[in-house]
């Protein structure tokens, strides 16, 4: 599902214009990114948690030349799905009864 399809799907559930829904999604995107940049984690109940994780520098290998190289330390983004989301995706809960 791409952004346009997501906006259309949300529009079928609530009475907002597609332009308004797109504005809310864009604001949500910005707020989540800003929180992650600042080192905060973002927890969405029954959905999951976005957080950053420091990754240490490590040795790697160029697969074409076999040359050893150092991969720099970096910050990665991690998503941890909530147990309820996992159960819904795995069919353990009735999706229609538990999703609004």
C-alpha positions in Angstrom: 0.0 0.0 0.0 1.4 3.4 -1.0 0.6 6.8 0.5 -2.2 7.5 -1.9 -3.9 4.2 -1.2 -3.5 4.7 2.5 -5.1 8.1 2.3 -8.0 6.6 0.3 -8.4 3.8 2.8 -8.5 6.2 5.8 -11.0 8.4 3.9 -13.4 5.4 3.8 -13.2 5.1 7.6 -13.5 8.8 8.6 -15.2 11.9 7.2 -12.2 14.0 6.3 -11.1 15.2 2.9 -8.2 13.5 1.3 -6.2 16.7 1.5 -6.8 16.9 5.2 -5.8 13.2 5.7 -2.6 13.8 3.7 -1.8 16.8 5.9 -2.3 14.8 9.1 -0.1 11.9 7.6 2.6 14.4 6.7 2.5 16.0 10.1 2.7 12.5 11.8 5.7 11.6 9.6 7.5 14.9 10.6 6.8 14.5 14.3 8.0 10.9 14.3 11.2 11.7 12.4 11.9 14.7 14.7 11.4 12.5 17.8 13.8 9.9 16.5 16.4 12.5 15.5 16.2 13.8 19.1 16.7 10.3 20.5 13.2 9.7 21.7 11.2 6.6 21.0 7.7 6.8 19.7 5.2 4.3 21.1 1.8 3.8 19.4 -0.4 1.6 21.7 -1.5 -1.6 20.0 0.6 -0.8 16.9 4.3 -0.7 17.9 7.4 1.3 18.9 9.8 3.2 16.7 13.3 3.8 18.3 16.8 4.4 17.3 19.7 2.0 17.9 23.4 2.8 17.9 25.3 0.4 15.6 29.0 0.0 16.3 31.6 0.3 13.6 32.5 -3.1 12.1 34.7 -4.7 9.6 33.2 -5.6 6.2 34.4 -7.0 2.9 33.9 -5.7 -0.6 32.3 -8.7 -2.4 33.8 -7.8 -5.7 37.4 -7.3 -4.7 37.6 -9.2 -1.3 39.2 -6.1 0.2 38.5 -5.6 4.0 37.0 -2.3 4.9 35.6 -0.5 8.0 31.9 0.2 8.0 31.4 3.4 10.1 29.3 3.5 13.3 25.8 4.7 12.6 22.4 5.1 14.1 19.7 2.8 12.8 15.9 2.9 13.1 14.1 0.0 14.6 10.4 -0.9 14.7 9.1 -3.3 17.3 5.5 -4.4 16.6 3.1 -4.5 19.5 1.9 -8.0 20.6 -1.6 -7.1 19.6 -0.5 -6.2 16.0 1.5 -9.4 15.7 -1.6 -11.4 16.8 -3.8 -9.6 14.3 -1.4 -10.2 11.5 -1.0 -13.9 12.4 -4.8 -14.3 12.5 -5.0 -15.0 16.2 -7.5 -12.2 16.8 -10.5 -11.2 14.8 -9.3 -8.3 12.8 -12.6 -6.6 12.3 -13.5 -6.8 16.1 -10.1 -5.4 17.2 -9.4 -2.8 14.5 -11.3 0.5 14.4 
